[in-house]
Amino acid sequence: MPAAPLTDAERGALRELVAVERARTQRRLSSLERTFDEMIDAADLEPPDDEHDPEGTTAYERAQVTSLAAEARARLTQLDRALTEIDDESYGACQRCGQPIGWPRLQAQPGTTRCMRCVVSP
């Protein structure tokens, strides 16, 4: 796959954007993991009630937090890949068509792997 024509300044700016997004995503994941642990701890403190769930749908809430945490982990993987590709200068090419993703899209969506043409076409 050909490397996208990014300047050194653009690669530096992208590295910074991706690093900021990665830190934000890591904080979100940590918060979700704490929330899940608190939910488990709270459930351990309450006696089981076979007929009623006094806090609403606990299973649903746990599943929701688990799903959000999985999304955050996937996003971290994507961002880590982007950082590696920025360093080896292969970042910025669409993984589907190989064409440049474009500076505006890379700025708007740090870690993205597809150009807008490939995102909107089936």
Contacts in CASP RR format, 6 or more apart in sequence:
PFRMAT RR
TARGET T0000
AUTHOR 0000-0000-0000
METHOD contacts of the structure
MODEL  1
MPAAPLTDAERGALRELVAVERARTQRRLSSLERTFDEMIDAADLEPPDD
EHDPEGTTAYERAQVTSLAAEARARLTQLDRALTEIDDESYGACQRCGQP
IGWPRLQAQPGTTRCMRCVVSP
1 90 0 8 1.000
1 93 0 8 1.000
1 95 0 8 1.000
1 98 0 8 1.000
2 93 0 8 1.000
2 98 0 8 1.000
3 89 0 8 1.000
3 90 0 8 1.000
3 91 0 8 1.000
3 92 0 8 1.000
3 93 0 8 1.000
4 91 0 8 1.000
4 92 0 8 1.000
4 93 0 8 1.000
4 100 0 8 1.000
4 101 0 8 1.000
4 102 0 8 1.000
5 100 0 8 1.000
6 14 0 8 1.000
6 89 0 8 1.000
6 91 0 8 1.000
6 92 0 8 1.000
6 103 0 8 1.000
6 106 0 8 1.000
10 103 0 8 1.000
10 106 0 8 1.000
11 86 0 8 1.000
11 89 0 8 1.000
11 91 0 8 1.000
12 86 0 8 1.000
13 107 0 8 1.000
14 82 0 8 1.000
14 86 0 8 1.000
14 91 0 8 1.000
14 106 0 8 1.000
14 107 0 8 1.000
14 110 0 8 1.000
15 83 0 8 1.000
15 86 0 8 1.000
15 87 0 8 1.000
17 106 0 8 1.000
17 107 0 8 1.000
17 110 0 8 1.000
18 79 0 8 1.000
18 82 0 8 1.000
18 83 0 8 1.000
18 86 0 8 1.000
18 110 0 8 1.000
18 111 0 8 1.000
19 83 0 8 1.000
20 110 0 8 1.000
21 79 0 8 1.000
21 110 0 8 1.000
21 111 0 8 1.000
22 76 0 8 1.000
22 79 0 8 1.000
22 80 0 8 1.000
22 83 0 8 1.000
25 72 0 8 1.000
25 75 0 8 1.000
25 76 0 8 1.000
25 79 0 8 1.000
26 76 0 8 1.000
28 72 0 8 1.000
29 69 0 8 1.000
29 72 0 8 1.000
29 73 0 8 1.000
29 76 0 8 1.000
32 65 0 8 1.000
32 68 0 8 1.000
32 69 0 8 1.000
32 72 0 8 1.000
33 69 0 8 1.000
35 65 0 8 1.000
36 62 0 8 1.000
36 65 0 8 1.000
36 66 0 8 1.000
36 69 0 8 1.000
39 58 0 8 1.000
39 61 0 8 1.000
39 62 0 8 1.000
39 65 0 8 1.000
40 62 0 8 1.000
42 55 0 8 1.000
43 58 0 8 1.000
46 54 0 8 1.000
53 59 0 8 1.000
55 61 0 8 1.000
78 111 0 8 1.000
78 113 0 8 1.000
79 110 0 8 1.000
79 111 0 8 1.000
81 111 0 8 1.000
82 91 0 8 1.000
82 110 0 8 1.000
82 111 0 8 1.000
85 91 0 8 1.000
85 92 0 8 1.000
92 100 0 8 1.000
92 101 0 8 1.000
92 102 0 8 1.000
92 106 0 8 1.000
93 99 0 8 1.000
93 100 0 8 1.000
93 101 0 8 1.000
94 100 0 8 1.000
94 101 0 8 1.000
94 113 0 8 1.000
94 114 0 8 1.000
94 115 0 8 1.000
94 117 0 8 1.000
94 118 0 8 1.000
95 113 0 8 1.000
95 114 0 8 1.000
96 114 0 8 1.000
96 115 0 8 1.000
96 118 0 8 1.000
97 115 0 8 1.000
97 117 0 8 1.000
97 118 0 8 1.000
99 115 0 8 1.000
99 117 0 8 1.000
100 115 0 8 1.000
101 112 0 8 1.000
101 113 0 8 1.000
101 114 0 8 1.000
101 115 0 8 1.000
102 115 0 8 1.000
105 112 0 8 1.000
105 115 0 8 1.000
105 116 0 8 1.000
106 112 0 8 1.000
END
